[in-house]
Amino acid sequence: MILNKFKDKKVLILGFGREGIDTFKFLRKLFPKKILGIGDKLKASGFQFPGSGLIKKDKKVRLHLGKDYLKAIKNYDVVVKSPGIAPRIIKPFITKKQRLTSQTEIFLRNCPGKIIGITGTKGKSTTATLTYKILKVGKIKAHLIGNIGKPVLSFLLKAKLVDVFVYELSSHQLMNLKVSPHIAVFLNIFPEHLDYYKDFSQYFKAKQNICRYQRRTDFFIYNPEDKKIAKLAKITKAKKIPFNVRGVKKIIKLNKTNLEGEFNLINMAASIEVGKIFSIPKRIIKKAIKEFKGLPHRLEFVGKFKGIRFYNDALATIPEATILAIETLGKDVQTILLGGSERYQNFKALAKKILENKIKNLILFPTTRDRIMEEILKNAKKLKIKTLPNCFFVNNMKDATELSFKHTKKGKICLLSTASPSFSIFKDYKEKGNLFKKYVKKLAKK
C-alpha cells in the first residue's frame, strides 16, 4: 500500500507485539495528528503489555483490547495485521471494502532500495545473516531486517537507492502479498505451521508469493533439487538462478567453516549466488563465509562436559531438521531430547532414523512425545527391531539435562533437537536452547 493512501484513512494496527510497535512508531512519525487504532487480544491491565509506554500519553490512540478486539475492525478503513494473527481469524470481521495490509507489504511497495527476500522452511536465518555478512565484507550498504534483524519500518523513512535490505521472510509475512522482492531466495519446503494453515498446500501457496509478482529485471535464486520449488520457478518472470549445492565444496573447504552439516551447503550456495549478483569477488565471498561463526541454537556446539559432547539444535522444530542434525553428527548421537507443541507433523521418517542410528536414549517433552513414541513402536515392529531406545518423559529442562548426564556415555553425543515447536512448556526456541546450555554447564560442575 502506497504511503499517501493512509492519509485520509482510519487505520487499525492489529497485534501489538514487535511488528505492531514498529508500525505504530512509523505511522505516528508519518502522521503525528492522525488517530490510530490498536487492537490486541491482551488486556490493558495498567498498560502492562508490550509498547504500553509509547501509547500511554498519546491522546490520538484508540485501544481495542481483550477477547473482543476483532470487533473493532468494522470501524476502520485500513487494517495493518501482524503476522502472528491468522487470516482465517480475521475473515469473519473484514469486508471487501476494507484494506488488509502488513508491514511487509508497506515496506516492499515503498522502499527505494534493493530488497533481498529469503524464505524456506529451514535455514532462513542462517542464510539471511550469511548473505548480509557477504554484502558487508563486499562493501555493500546492507541492512539485516525482518525476523532475524530489526523491524522493517524503522528503516523505511531513511532508506535510499543505495541501500540493500536482506529480509528474512516467513510464510506468515508472505501470505496475501501482491508484491515480491527484487531478489527472491527460496531454500526448501517441508510441512510446517499446520496449526496456522488449513493444510500444506495453503502453507506452500503463501511461500510462493516471494517470487510470484517479480518482474523481468528481478532475480529468483532457488534450490533445483527441491522438486516443488523447481516447478515454482515457472511462475515467476524473474531471471532464474538455480544454486549449485555441490559446487560449494569447490569454492569453500568445509573444514575451514563454522557451518556443520550438508544442509548448510544450501545456505552457503544461496548466499554465494546473491554475492555474485552484486559482483562481489570470489575471494571476498570465501573470506566472509570462513569468518561467519554461525547462529545460536542451530546445531550449536555447547561443549564437552564429563566426556560428553552436547549440541544445542533448539531451532529444529520439524522432523526433517532433526533428521539432518542426526545425519550430520553421525553414529555418536546416543541421547536426543525430543518433543514439543503440536503442529500435526509426520514423525515416521524421524522414528526410522532414530532406530537405524541406534540412538539409545530418548528424552521426551510434551505434547508430541506420545506420537513420537507411537511411531518408534510402529517402525520397530516393521523393521523387526527388538531392542528399543530407553524413553524418559520429562516436563522441564533441568530433569531432561540430568537424565542426559546420567545415561550418555563418555565419548558420545547428547543432542537437543526436538523436531517440534517449543511452546508446550517453553516460551520459544531461544528459551529452550538457553535453558539447555545453562543446565548442561551447571550440572557439569557437580
ZAPAKOL-86820 format. One record per residue (C-alpha): residue number from 0; residue in three letters; x, y, z. Coordinates in steps of 0.001 Angstrom, whole numbers, m for minus. Layout:
N
[rec NUM,"ALA",[X,Y,Z]]
...
END
This chain:
446
[rec 0,"MET",[0,0,0]]
[rec 1,"ILE",[1463,3359,m1054]]
[rec 2,"LEU",[2018,5623,1952]]
[rec 3,"ASN",[m46,8595,747]]
[rec 4,"LYS",[m3136,6351,714]]
[rec 5,"PHE",[m3002,6231,4514]]
[rec 6,"LYS",[m3521,9981,4773]]
[rec 7,"ASP",[m7317,10136,4871]]
[rec 8,"LYS",[m7989,6608,6105]]
[rec 9,"LYS",[m8902,5266,9514]]
[rec 10,"VAL",[m6059,2894,10417]]
[rec 11,"LEU",[m6082,m24,12859]]
[rec 12,"ILE",[m2855,m1740,13934]]
[rec 13,"LEU",[m3889,m5319,14670]]
[rec 14,"GLY",[m1491,m7091,17029]]
[rec 15,"PHE",[826,m5025,19216]]
[rec 16,"GLY",[3940,m7136,19502]]
[rec 17,"ARG",[7331,m6415,17952]]
[rec 18,"GLU",[5982,m5576,14478]]
[rec 19,"GLY",[2909,m3751,15761]]
[rec 20,"ILE",[5008,m1456,17922]]
[rec 21,"ASP",[7295,m683,14975]]
[rec 22,"THR",[4259,51,12782]]
[rec 23,"PHE",[2863,2430,15404]]
[rec 24,"LYS",[6164,4340,15672]]
[rec 25,"PHE",[6350,4592,11880]]
[rec 26,"LEU",[2776,5802,11356]]
[rec 27,"ARG",[2920,8221,14273]]
[rec 28,"LYS",[6083,9798,12841]]
[rec 29,"LEU",[4496,9985,9391]]
[rec 30,"PHE",[1107,11211,10622]]
[rec 31,"PRO",[1579,12958,14007]]
[rec 32,"LYS",[m2031,14173,14152]]
[rec 33,"LYS",[m3797,11004,12928]]
[rec 34,"ILE",[m5977,8943,15245]]
[rec 35,"LEU",[m4605,5374,15236]]
[rec 36,"GLY",[m6414,2309,16489]]
[rec 37,"ILE",[m4606,m524,18264]]
[rec 38,"GLY",[m6200,m3943,18597]]
[rec 39,"ASP",[m4735,m6780,20636]]
[rec 40,"LYS",[m6104,m9802,22479]]
[rec 41,"LEU",[m4042,m8845,25558]]
[rec 42,"LYS",[m5852,m6693,28112]]
[rec 43,"ALA",[m4531,m3302,29188]]
[rec 44,"SER",[m4070,m4237,32858]]
[rec 45,"GLY",[m2424,m975,33839]]
[rec 46,"PHE",[m764,m756,30437]]
[rec 47,"GLN",[1453,m3749,31251]]
[rec 48,"PHE",[1513,m5067,27710]]
[rec 49,"PRO",[4263,m4570,25046]]
[rec 50,"GLY",[4751,m983,23952]]
[rec 51,"SER",[2462,463,26624]]
[rec 52,"GLY",[4920,3262,27383]]
[rec 53,"LEU",[4629,4521,23815]]
[rec 54,"ILE",[884,4996,23857]]
[rec 55,"LYS",[122,5816,27478]]
[rec 56,"LYS",[261,9586,26913]]
[rec 57,"ASP",[m829,9540,23259]]
[rec 58,"LYS",[m4300,11109,23143]]
[rec 59,"LYS",[m4766,10119,19500]]
[rec 60,"VAL",[m4783,6385,20184]]
[rec 61,"ARG",[m7932,4279,20365]]
[rec 62,"LEU",[m7432,989,22216]]
[rec 63,"HIS",[m9369,m2194,21454]]
[rec 64,"LEU",[m8068,m4844,23846]]
[rec 65,"GLY",[m9116,m8208,25196]]
[rec 66,"LYS",[m11096,m11108,23781]]
[rec 67,"ASP",[m13422,m8928,21638]]
[rec 68,"TYR",[m10651,m6906,19986]]
[rec 69,"LEU",[m11538,m8125,16484]]
[rec 70,"LYS",[m14953,m6462,16627]]
[rec 71,"ALA",[m13199,m3088,16231]]
[rec 72,"ILE",[m12167,m3951,12661]]
[rec 73,"LYS",[m15514,m2765,11274]]
[rec 74,"ASN",[m14718,826,12333]]
[rec 75,"TYR",[m11564,1155,10198]]
[rec 76,"ASP",[m10673,1535,6512]]
[rec 77,"VAL",[m7182,4,6706]]
[rec 78,"VAL",[m6031,m2843,8940]]
[rec 79,"VAL",[m2280,m3385,9356]]
[rec 80,"LYS",[m2107,m7008,10532]]
[rec 81,"SER",[754,m8572,12471]]
[rec 82,"PRO",[1933,m11908,11008]]
[rec 83,"GLY",[1050,m13945,14095]]
[rec 84,"ILE",[m2684,m13383,13572]]
[rec 85,"ALA",[m4019,m15980,11138]]
[rec 86,"PRO",[m6148,m14565,8263]]
[rec 87,"ARG",[m8886,m17135,8987]]
[rec 88,"ILE",[m9415,m15466,12392]]
[rec 89,"ILE",[m9940,m12054,10774]]
[rec 90,"LYS",[m12033,m13219,7811]]
[rec 91,"PRO",[m15464,m13043,9541]]
[rec 92,"PHE",[m14804,m9447,10637]]
[rec 93,"ILE",[m13482,m7780,7483]]
[rec 94,"THR",[m15300,m6684,4308]]
[rec 95,"LYS",[m14150,m6329,702]]
[rec 96,"LYS",[m14313,m2540,1025]]
[rec 97,"GLN",[m11640,m2554,3728]]
[rec 98,"ARG",[m7927,m2873,3013]]
[rec 99,"LEU",[m5942,m5559,4842]]
[rec 100,"THR",[m2195,m4913,4684]]
[rec 101,"SER",[1014,m5614,6621]]
[rec 102,"GLN",[4444,m4250,7482]]
[rec 103,"THR",[5931,m6412,4762]]
[rec 104,"GLU",[3646,m5051,2044]]
[rec 105,"ILE",[4182,m1433,3146]]
[rec 106,"PHE",[7948,m1911,3066]]
[rec 107,"LEU",[8097,m3746,m263]]
[rec 108,"ARG",[5874,m1201,m2021]]
[rec 109,"ASN",[7623,1901,m678]]
[rec 110,"CYS",[11291,1048,m215]]
[rec 111,"PRO",[13577,2795,m2768]]
[rec 112,"GLY",[16499,419,m2193]]
[rec 113,"LYS",[17066,m3184,m3266]]
[rec 114,"ILE",[15367,m5919,m1245]]
[rec 115,"ILE",[16665,m9482,m938]]
[rec 116,"GLY",[13852,m11654,387]]
[rec 117,"ILE",[14842,m15028,1846]]
[rec 118,"THR",[12402,m17798,2683]]
[rec 119,"GLY",[12259,m21553,3215]]
[rec 120,"THR",[11043,m23834,5968]]
[rec 121,"LYS",[14535,m24101,7442]]
[rec 122,"GLY",[17759,m22122,7057]]
[rec 123,"LYS",[16250,m18649,6562]]
[rec 124,"SER",[18051,m17031,9490]]
[rec 125,"THR",[21443,m18541,8704]]
[rec 126,"THR",[21177,m17667,5002]]
[rec 127,"ALA",[19961,m14134,5689]]
[rec 128,"THR",[22757,m13454,8182]]
[rec 129,"LEU",[25444,m15022,5983]]
[rec 130,"THR",[24201,m13070,2939]]
[rec 131,"TYR",[24316,m9874,4986]]
[rec 132,"LYS",[27906,m10655,6078]]
[rec 133,"ILE",[28996,m11281,2482]]
[rec 134,"LEU",[27491,m7979,1341]]
[rec 135,"LYS",[29072,m6056,4225]]
[rec 136,"VAL",[32508,m7548,3608]]
[rec 137,"GLY",[31944,m6696,m72]]
[rec 138,"LYS",[31422,m3016,884]]
[rec 139,"ILE",[27696,m3009,47]]
[rec 140,"LYS",[25488,m769,2206]]
[rec 141,"ALA",[23460,m3677,3572]]
[rec 142,"HIS",[20925,m3948,6403]]
[rec 143,"LEU",[19606,m7112,8065]]
[rec 144,"ILE",[15859,m6856,8674]]
[rec 145,"GLY",[12803,m8959,9431]]
[rec 146,"ASN",[12618,m11911,11825]]
[rec 147,"ILE",[16389,m12127,12297]]
[rec 148,"GLY",[17079,m8379,12191]]
[rec 149,"LYS",[15344,m5148,13148]]
[rec 150,"PRO",[11672,m4468,12296]]
[rec 151,"VAL",[11459,m3121,8758]]
[rec 152,"LEU",[9547,146,9054]]
[rec 153,"SER",[12196,1621,11348]]
[rec 154,"PHE",[14362,1786,8186]]
[rec 155,"LEU",[11814,2951,5636]]
[rec 156,"LEU",[11805,6719,6136]]
[rec 157,"LYS",[15613,6874,5842]]
[rec 158,"ALA",[16013,4297,3053]]
[rec 159,"LYS",[17870,5382,m105]]
[rec 160,"LEU",[18537,3910,m3540]]
[rec 161,"VAL",[21987,2682,m2464]]
[rec 162,"ASP",[20615,681,473]]
[rec 163,"VAL",[20271,m3095,228]]
[rec 164,"PHE",[17944,m4849,2657]]
[rec 165,"VAL",[18317,m8549,3477]]
[rec 166,"TYR",[14821,m9542,4602]]
[rec 167,"GLU",[14107,m12903,6247]]
[rec 168,"LEU",[10503,m13673,5284]]
[rec 169,"SER",[8247,m16208,6981]]
[rec 170,"SER",[5171,m17725,5362]]
[rec 171,"HIS",[3035,m15556,7674]]
[rec 172,"GLN",[4670,m12401,6304]]
[rec 173,"LEU",[4332,m13594,2710]]
[rec 174,"MET",[705,m14675,2914]]
[rec 175,"ASN",[m1695,m12468,883]]
[rec 176,"LEU",[1131,m10349,m562]]
[rec 177,"LYS",[709,m8984,m4082]]
[rec 178,"VAL",[4277,m7752,m4393]]
[rec 179,"SER",[7648,m9569,m4392]]
[rec 180,"PRO",[11240,m8519,m3589]]
[rec 181,"HIS",[13869,m7664,m6233]]
[rec 182,"ILE",[15904,m10745,m5332]]
[rec 183,"ALA",[13961,m13747,m4019]]
[rec 184,"VAL",[15719,m16716,m2397]]
[rec 185,"PHE",[13788,m19949,m1791]]
[rec 186,"LEU",[15768,m22596,134]]
[rec 187,"ASN",[13464,m25558,815]]
[rec 188,"ILE",[9916,m26524,1705]]
[rec 189,"PHE",[8635,m29015,4306]]
[rec 190,"PRO",[5266,m29319,6104]]
[rec 191,"GLU",[5180,m26708,8891]]
[rec 192,"HIS",[2765,m24368,10718]]
[rec 193,"LEU",[m155,m26721,10063]]
[rec 194,"ASP",[m1871,m25258,13122]]
[rec 195,"TYR",[m1958,m21889,11314]]
[rec 196,"TYR",[m2776,m23037,7775]]
[rec 197,"LYS",[m5588,m25246,6524]]
[rec 198,"ASP",[m3077,m27682,5012]]
[rec 199,"PHE",[391,m27931,3470]]
[rec 200,"SER",[m907,m26638,141]]
[rec 201,"GLN",[m2022,m23349,1717]]
[rec 202,"TYR",[1321,m23027,3529]]
[rec 203,"PHE",[3263,m23549,300]]
[rec 204,"LYS",[986,m21130,m1565]]
[rec 205,"ALA",[1836,m18415,983]]
[rec 206,"LYS",[5556,m19040,427]]
[rec 207,"GLN",[5136,m18722,m3355]]
[rec 208,"ASN",[4433,m15001,m3060]]
[rec 209,"ILE",[8138,m14391,m2611]]
[rec 210,"CYS",[8551,m14724,m6382]]
[rec 211,"ARG",[5030,m14723,m7866]]
[rec 212,"TYR",[4972,m10952,m8535]]
[rec 213,"GLN",[8585,m10445,m9603]]
[rec 214,"ARG",[9457,m8591,m12816]]
[rec 215,"ARG",[11846,m9464,m15640]]
[rec 216,"THR",[14545,m7285,m14097]]
[rec 217,"ASP",[14400,m9276,m10832]]
[rec 218,"PHE",[16198,m12478,m9759]]
[rec 219,"PHE",[14888,m15774,m8382]]
[rec 220,"ILE",[17531,m17873,m6599]]
[rec 221,"TYR",[16226,m21339,m5803]]
[rec 222,"ASN",[17035,m24916,m4864]]
[rec 223,"PRO",[16683,m27021,m8061]]
[rec 224,"GLU",[16887,m30266,m6056]]
[rec 225,"ASP",[13574,m29488,m4363]]
[rec 226,"LYS",[11008,m30547,m6981]]
[rec 227,"LYS",[8229,m28320,m5630]]
[rec 228,"ILE",[10437,m25237,m5730]]
[rec 229,"ALA",[11810,m26150,m9154]]
[rec 230,"LYS",[8232,m26183,m10517]]
[rec 231,"LEU",[7610,m22864,m8806]]
[rec 232,"ALA",[10368,m21275,m10910]]
[rec 233,"LYS",[7965,m21417,m13881]]
[rec 234,"ILE",[5541,m18902,m12342]]
[rec 235,"THR",[7962,m16005,m11953]]
[rec 236,"LYS",[9074,m13593,m14688]]
[rec 237,"ALA",[12404,m13026,m12946]]
[rec 238,"LYS",[15760,m14365,m14106]]
[rec 239,"LYS",[16081,m17891,m12702]]
[rec 240,"ILE",[19279,m18787,m10834]]
[rec 241,"PRO",[19353,m22388,m9563]]
[rec 242,"PHE",[22090,m22649,m6939]]
[rec 243,"ASN",[24622,m25452,m7034]]
[rec 244,"VAL",[24797,m27139,m3625]]
[rec 245,"ARG",[27631,m29470,m4575]]
[rec 246,"GLY",[29559,m26648,m6184]]
[rec 247,"VAL",[30037,m25031,m2765]]
[rec 248,"LYS",[32670,m27648,m1926]]
[rec 249,"LYS",[34756,m26437,m4846]]
[rec 250,"ILE",[34687,m22877,m3559]]
[rec 251,"ILE",[34903,m23444,190]]
[rec 252,"LYS",[36842,m26030,2173]]
[rec 253,"LEU",[34104,m27051,4585]]
[rec 254,"ASN",[36518,m27976,7369]]
[rec 255,"LYS",[37509,m24315,7428]]
[rec 256,"THR",[33987,m23028,8132]]
[rec 257,"ASN",[31862,m22971,11287]]
[rec 258,"LEU",[28815,m24364,9461]]
[rec 259,"GLU",[28490,m28079,10118]]
[rec 260,"GLY",[26315,m30376,8043]]
[rec 261,"GLU",[25350,m30938,4449]]
[rec 262,"PHE",[22208,m28827,4941]]
[rec 263,"ASN",[24396,m25756,5438]]
[rec 264,"LEU",[25604,m26225,1857]]
[rec 265,"ILE",[22167,m24960,786]]
[rec 266,"ASN",[22547,m21844,2940]]
[rec 267,"MET",[26033,m21152,1597]]
[rec 268,"ALA",[25115,m21862,m2027]]
[rec 269,"ALA",[22214,m19392,m1935]]
[rec 270,"SER",[24312,m16701,m257]]
[rec 271,"ILE",[27100,m17126,m2818]]
[rec 272,"GLU",[24652,m16526,m5690]]
[rec 273,"VAL",[23467,m13286,m4073]]
[rec 274,"GLY",[27089,m12186,m3768]]
[rec 275,"LYS",[27608,m12847,m7482]]
[rec 276,"ILE",[24634,m10631,m8423]]
[rec 277,"PHE",[26375,m7765,m6627]]
[rec 278,"SER",[29665,m8588,m8384]]
[rec 279,"ILE",[31442,m9383,m5130]]
[rec 280,"PRO",[34783,m11144,m5887]]
[rec 281,"LYS",[35036,m14843,m5038]]
[rec 282,"ARG",[37885,m14231,m2564]]
[rec 283,"ILE",[35691,m11784,m627]]
[rec 284,"ILE",[32812,m14275,m530]]
[rec 285,"LYS",[35166,m17006,712]]
[rec 286,"LYS",[36536,m14690,3387]]
[rec 287,"ALA",[33044,m13801,4653]]
[rec 288,"ILE",[31978,m17459,4834]]
[rec 289,"LYS",[35130,m18539,6679]]
[rec 290,"GLU",[34673,m15732,9228]]
[rec 291,"PHE",[30969,m16459,9763]]
[rec 292,"LYS",[30502,m18048,13194]]
[rec 293,"GLY",[27009,m19382,12662]]
[rec 294,"LEU",[23951,m18581,14779]]
[rec 295,"PRO",[22960,m19732,18272]]
[rec 296,"HIS",[20556,m22687,18557]]
[rec 297,"ARG",[21415,m24002,15061]]
[rec 298,"LEU",[23396,m27203,15730]]
[rec 299,"GLU",[25448,m25161,18185]]
[rec 300,"PHE",[28286,m26993,19951]]
[rec 301,"VAL",[27766,m26280,23648]]
[rec 302,"GLY",[30943,m28026,24755]]
[rec 303,"LYS",[32402,m31253,26089]]
[rec 304,"PHE",[31454,m31943,29697]]
[rec 305,"LYS",[32278,m35096,31672]]
[rec 306,"GLY",[33416,m36600,28377]]
[rec 307,"ILE",[30037,m35993,26677]]
[rec 308,"ARG",[29622,m33662,23678]]
[rec 309,"PHE",[26488,m31515,23896]]
[rec 310,"TYR",[24794,m29903,20884]]
[rec 311,"ASN",[22021,m27306,21006]]
[rec 312,"ASP",[19779,m27511,17939]]
[rec 313,"ALA",[16782,m25806,19568]]
[rec 314,"LEU",[15585,m24296,16289]]
[rec 315,"ALA",[14951,m27767,14843]]
[rec 316,"THR",[11166,m27541,15147]]
[rec 317,"ILE",[10276,m30001,12377]]
[rec 318,"PRO",[11244,m33695,11976]]
[rec 319,"GLU",[13254,m33039,8789]]
[rec 320,"ALA",[15585,m30657,10654]]
[rec 321,"THR",[16223,m33206,13406]]
[rec 322,"ILE",[16930,m35913,10821]]
[rec 323,"LEU",[19551,m33645,9224]]
[rec 324,"ALA",[21110,m32983,12637]]
[rec 325,"ILE",[21388,m36735,13317]]
[rec 326,"GLU",[22915,m37309,9877]]
[rec 327,"THR",[25434,m34515,10466]]
[rec 328,"LEU",[26598,m35764,13875]]
[rec 329,"GLY",[26529,m39431,12906]]
[rec 330,"LYS",[26571,m42608,14982]]
[rec 331,"ASP",[27934,m40926,18118]]
[rec 332,"VAL",[24493,m39491,18967]]
[rec 333,"GLN",[23440,m41593,21958]]
[rec 334,"THR",[20875,m39309,23612]]
[rec 335,"ILE",[18358,m36984,21986]]
[rec 336,"LEU",[15840,m34564,23500]]
[rec 337,"LEU",[12578,m34576,21517]]
[rec 338,"GLY",[9014,m33286,21614]]
[rec 339,"GLY",[7087,m30053,21963]]
[rec 340,"SER",[3839,m28397,20940]]
[rec 341,"GLU",[1595,m29998,18325]]
[rec 342,"ARG",[1642,m28941,14677]]
[rec 343,"TYR",[499,m32268,13236]]
[rec 344,"GLN",[3780,m33201,11575]]
[rec 345,"ASN",[4681,m36697,10422]]
[rec 346,"PHE",[7282,m38401,12645]]
[rec 347,"LYS",[7563,m41633,10646]]
[rec 348,"ALA",[10879,m40829,8924]]
[rec 349,"LEU",[12355,m39494,12171]]
[rec 350,"ALA",[11421,m42656,14072]]
[rec 351,"LYS",[13055,m44755,11372]]
[rec 352,"LYS",[16232,m42633,11514]]
[rec 353,"ILE",[16412,m42955,15327]]
[rec 354,"LEU",[16121,m46725,15132]]
[rec 355,"GLU",[18568,m47082,12238]]
[rec 356,"ASN",[21150,m44960,14057]]
[rec 357,"LYS",[20590,m46998,17227]]
[rec 358,"ILE",[20104,m43914,19382]]
[rec 359,"LYS",[19912,m45326,22871]]
[rec 360,"ASN",[18100,m42666,24908]]
[rec 361,"LEU",[15051,m40557,24077]]
[rec 362,"ILE",[14157,m37763,26499]]
[rec 363,"LEU",[10660,m36606,25600]]
[rec 364,"PHE",[8805,m33331,26233]]
[rec 365,"PRO",[5019,m32889,25910]]
[rec 366,"THR",[2871,m32839,23883]]
[rec 367,"THR",[4133,m34567,20741]]
[rec 368,"ARG",[6054,m37159,22748]]
[rec 369,"ASP",[3135,m39607,22612]]
[rec 370,"ARG",[3002,m39526,18811]]
[rec 371,"ILE",[6789,m39818,18566]]
[rec 372,"MET",[6659,m42893,20809]]
[rec 373,"GLU",[3866,m44407,18694]]
[rec 374,"GLU",[5992,m44054,15554]]
[rec 375,"ILE",[9021,m45560,17303]]
[rec 376,"LEU",[6954,m48615,18275]]
[rec 377,"LYS",[5361,m48961,14800]]
[rec 378,"ASN",[8703,m48719,12998]]
[rec 379,"ALA",[10447,m51083,15426]]
[rec 380,"LYS",[7781,m53695,14717]]
[rec 381,"LYS",[8021,m53118,10964]]
[rec 382,"LEU",[11835,m53287,10972]]
[rec 383,"LYS",[11767,m56238,13420]]
[rec 384,"ILE",[13905,m54367,15930]]
[rec 385,"LYS",[13610,m55918,19385]]
[rec 386,"THR",[15844,m53559,21380]]
[rec 387,"LEU",[14053,m50253,21795]]
[rec 388,"PRO",[15582,m46964,22994]]
[rec 389,"ASN",[15248,m46022,26648]]
[rec 390,"CYS",[12430,m43480,26868]]
[rec 391,"PHE",[12096,m40853,29580]]
[rec 392,"PHE",[9114,m38471,29877]]
[rec 393,"VAL",[10023,m35073,31360]]
[rec 394,"ASN",[8270,m31736,31909]]
[rec 395,"ASN",[11235,m29406,32375]]
[rec 396,"MET",[14771,m28856,31080]]
[rec 397,"LYS",[16522,m29499,34422]]
[rec 398,"ASP",[15228,m33075,34614]]
[rec 399,"ALA",[15996,m33599,30930]]
[rec 400,"THR",[19597,m32478,31356]]
[rec 401,"GLU",[20140,m34566,34490]]
[rec 402,"LEU",[18970,m37653,32598]]
[rec 403,"SER",[21297,m36745,29725]]
[rec 404,"PHE",[24343,m36803,32001]]
[rec 405,"LYS",[23201,m39988,33721]]
[rec 406,"HIS",[22561,m42065,30584]]
[rec 407,"THR",[25039,m40746,27983]]
[rec 408,"LYS",[28440,m42438,27942]]
[rec 409,"LYS",[31773,m40644,27647]]
[rec 410,"GLY",[32772,m40047,24041]]
[rec 411,"LYS",[29141,m39900,22912]]
[rec 412,"ILE",[26800,m37033,21965]]
[rec 413,"CYS",[23711,m35594,23624]]
[rec 414,"LEU",[21597,m33641,21131]]
[rec 415,"LEU",[18765,m31194,21817]]
[rec 416,"SER",[16782,m31257,18562]]
[rec 417,"THR",[13112,m31540,19430]]
[rec 418,"ALA",[11509,m31925,15951]]
[rec 419,"SER",[8588,m29889,17356]]
[rec 420,"PRO",[7903,m26245,18243]]
[rec 421,"SER",[8828,m25109,21748]]
[rec 422,"PHE",[5568,m23703,23041]]
[rec 423,"SER",[4297,m26645,25105]]
[rec 424,"ILE",[6484,m25771,28114]]
[rec 425,"PHE",[8892,m23120,26804]]
[rec 426,"LYS",[8308,m19527,25703]]
[rec 427,"ASP",[10186,m20100,22432]]
[rec 428,"TYR",[13183,m21918,20947]]
[rec 429,"LYS",[15595,m19363,22455]]
[rec 430,"GLU",[14403,m20039,25995]]
[rec 431,"LYS",[14570,m23785,25353]]
[rec 432,"GLY",[18122,m23621,23953]]
[rec 433,"ASN",[19379,m21241,26618]]
[rec 434,"LEU",[17964,m23406,29426]]
[rec 435,"PHE",[19661,m26445,27894]]
[rec 436,"LYS",[23028,m24651,27812]]
[rec 437,"LYS",[22504,m23296,31323]]
[rec 438,"TYR",[21800,m26695,32904]]
[rec 439,"VAL",[24480,m28521,30924]]
[rec 440,"LYS",[27137,m26130,32272]]
[rec 441,"LYS",[25636,m26033,35757]]
[rec 442,"LEU",[25322,m29802,36167]]
[rec 443,"ALA",[28778,m30370,34698]]
[rec 444,"LYS",[30236,m28733,37821]]
[rec 445,"LYS",[28613,m31252,40171]]
END
